[in-house]
Amino acid sequence: MNARSALYIGSVMHRRFRPRVHRFRYKAFWLLMDLDELDVHAKRLWSFSHNRFNLLSLHDTDHGDGSATPLRDQVLHHLNKLGIDLSGGSIRLLCMPRILGYSFNPISIYFCQRSDGSLAAMLYEVHNTFAERHSYLVPVDTEARSIHQRCDKAFYVSPFLEMAMRYEFSVRAPGEQIAIAIRATQSDRPVLSACLSGTRKPLTDASLLRAFLMIPALTLKVTAAIHWQALRLWLKGLRVHSHPLPPKNLVTAVAAISKRAD
């Protein structure tokens, strides 16, 4: 097994602070896949496939621009436009796989690393339930244990959140544990916090099968949970905001320097 790819098992927690307090948590698991080695892992694992149906799979069309263009090539194109050169470094994608052919990822995260292993950029790919997606590409200027980044919201996700908001990302690079927190603020006041955390497991058929049996319909349950929580928010009287057109550009490039914490 190549240590650059792994399975993470953990949970997701959402907490809304205003105008109504609302909180929920659910169990989940994710694959962290080196985009250069998708086919290598697909050949050695019977439970995982790349661009083919299987118990668990990863399809290029579920991410990026939705085409069959390899995901690494797509990400490199966006990095080059921002003047970021990985010099042959790896790009690792953290996402929930397709499960028995069904895919949905509220967020997919690309760790873009230089050849020496240091992080050069983060790409946050956000998916909504209206079959739309948009990404935020944020440079990382210096490697640190914990990375803090921010950008203005440019993409409609929840009908109960306004567009005039800012995202703040706190990321701990994948190791034995992974932790990613996203906070949405308005006028510097917190509105929503979402946290993803997980424990690393080896990328083996045994581990993948255990994860599947633990949460056999993960992606379907995530979609169902989003609609269930939306109903709860509506019953609490939250205002529904109109759905604007998605941004013309698939990726919002954020040139601001990210903050770091050692």
Rosetta blueprint (number, residue, H / E / L):
1 M L
2 N L
3 A L
4 R L
5 S L
6 A E
7 L E
8 Y E
9 I E
10 G E
11 S E
12 V E
13 M E
14 H E
15 R E
16 R E
17 F L
18 R L
19 P L
20 R L
21 V L
22 H E
23 R E
24 F E
25 R E
26 Y E
27 K E
28 A E
29 F E
30 W E
31 L E
32 L E
33 M E
34 D E
35 L H
36 D H
37 E H
38 L H
39 D H
40 V H
41 H H
42 A H
43 K H
44 R H
45 L L
46 W L
47 S L
48 F E
49 S E
50 H E
51 N L
52 R L
53 F L
54 N L
55 L L
56 L E
57 S E
58 L E
59 H L
60 D H
61 T H
62 D H
63 H L
64 G L
65 D L
66 G L
67 S L
68 A L
69 T L
70 P L
71 L H
72 R H
73 D H
74 Q H
75 V H
76 L H
77 H H
78 H H
79 L H
80 N H
81 K H
82 L L
83 G L
84 I L
85 D L
86 L L
87 S L
88 G L
89 G L
90 S L
91 I E
92 R E
93 L E
94 L E
95 C E
96 M L
97 P L
98 R E
99 I E
100 L L
101 G L
102 Y E
103 S L
104 F L
105 N L
106 P L
107 I E
108 S E
109 I E
110 Y E
111 F E
112 C E
113 Q E
114 R L
115 S L
116 D L
117 G L
118 S L
119 L E
120 A E
121 A E
122 M E
123 L E
124 Y E
125 E E
126 V E
127 H E
128 N L
129 T L
130 F L
131 A L
132 E L
133 R E
134 H E
135 S E
136 Y E
137 L E
138 V E
139 P E
140 V L
141 D L
142 T L
143 E L
144 A L
145 R L
146 S E
147 I E
148 H E
149 Q E
150 R E
151 C E
152 D E
153 K L
154 A L
155 F L
156 Y L
157 V L
158 S L
159 P L
160 F L
161 L L
162 E L
163 M L
164 A L
165 M L
166 R E
167 Y E
168 E E
169 F E
170 S E
171 V E
172 R E
173 A L
174 P L
175 G L
176 E L
177 Q E
178 I E
179 A E
180 I E
181 A E
182 I E
183 R E
184 A E
185 T E
186 Q E
187 S L
188 D L
189 R E
190 P E
191 V E
192 L E
193 S E
194 A E
195 C E
196 L E
197 S E
198 G E
199 T E
200 R E
201 K E
202 P L
203 L L
204 T L
205 D H
206 A H
207 S H
208 L H
209 L H
210 R H
211 A H
212 F H
213 L H
214 M H
215 I L
216 P L
217 A L
218 L H
219 T H
220 L H
221 K H
222 V H
223 T H
224 A H
225 A H
226 I H
227 H H
228 W H
229 Q H
230 A H
231 L H
232 R H
233 L H
234 W H
235 L H
236 K L
237 G L
238 L L
239 R L
240 V L
241 H L
242 S L
243 H L
244 P L
245 L L
246 P L
247 P L
248 K L
249 N L
250 L L
251 V E
252 T E
253 A E
254 V L
255 A L
256 A L
257 I L
258 S L
259 K E
260 R E
261 A E
262 D L
